[in-house]
Amino acid sequence: MQALRSPTSTRNTRNCELTRATRPDCAKSRQSKVSASIPPHSAWLEFPSGERQFLTESTISIGRAPSNRVIIASDRVSRNHAAIRREEDGTFSLIDFGSSNGTFLNGQRVGRPVVLRNGWVIEIGLQKMTFRTPPAVAAQGVCEDEKTVSCWLLTLSASMIGCRAPGGELGDKTFESWSERAQRIVAKYRGRIMRGRDEGLLAYWPVTGADSRAGSVVASIRSLTNIQRDDEEFRISLHHGLVTLKASPTGEEAPYGSDIIGALQLDRFASSLRIPILLTEAASCALEGTVTTRRLSAEELRDFRGEQKFYTLETI
């Protein structure tokens, strides 16, 4: 039987700050007070018990491990299962970290980051929770259907893999799959996952404001190289180009374009060069002043226009 840990538990005081409504009339009263007092762009999760988890941090992690902000004690739930992240435009996205049993939104399994809307129901394991926002924020939280933006595109694969299976155990220590670990890092540095499975991961960082996101991308690459175990070898490819972001009716963001197709081809080229970190010329130029790069060669690759210069990182 799974249970959300009580907010009064000493062990979980820092992980859950839920307001318990013990009677239906009390729940209605507290709901109106909360809506009047919380700041713009605030939101919360509402549980069947009447408890609420306010989304006051930039990222709210959900899973079985004690380190999560919302802990769901169930074998159906991965240790680091999913997260809800506040985006720069004030919307909130639901992200699944490649969990074994999946994260469901309104009954549909989530494969990519999904922009949440008021009243949508999230289900993890057997635990249901409803995403809520005040009426004013709910009216604003509708995304553009389609937009083209500059974007960082990072592909990651593992040519040597240690413990593949999520939840695999060795002694008293539980391991995550390499893709689960990688997805947590990408989410930490506010990247988005297009594909995240053991055969490979594609992450992206749209550039929609003054921040070039270069610092976040470099920090992600540094962390990804640091989480490799002795029996693992990661391969990272980075490109900078244009993508079109299109929101589906369910809120799931679907990036597409020729630069994404090209980025997906880079892994094979990096493998042929036996290079752990490969940069396109566009990525190297966009990182100028942030890291030191070294030129490798110039090649013509399918899905790229003409001859392309490729680089690697000197230090990370």
Salt bridges, closest charged atoms under 4 A:
GLU17 OE1 - ARG69 NH2 3.49
ASP25 OD1 - ARG23 NE 3.29
GLU46 OE2 - ARG132 NE 3.62
GLU51 OE2 - ARG20 NH2 2.59
GLU57 OE2 - ARG69 NE 2.76
GLU87 OE2 - ARG85 NH2 3.04
GLU87 OE1 - ARG192 NH2 3.66
GLU88 OE2 - ARG213 NH1 3.93
ASP96 OD1 - HIS81 NE2 3.85
GLU176 OE1 - ARG184 NH2 2.87
GLU232 OE2 - ARG181 NH2 2.60
GLU232 OE2 - ARG229 NH1 3.60
GLU253 OE2 - ARG192 NH1 2.59
ASP259 OD1 - HIS239 NE2 2.75
ASP267 OD1 - ARG235 NE 3.10
ASP303 OD2 - ARG302 NE 3.70
GLU314 OE1 - ARG294 NE 3.04
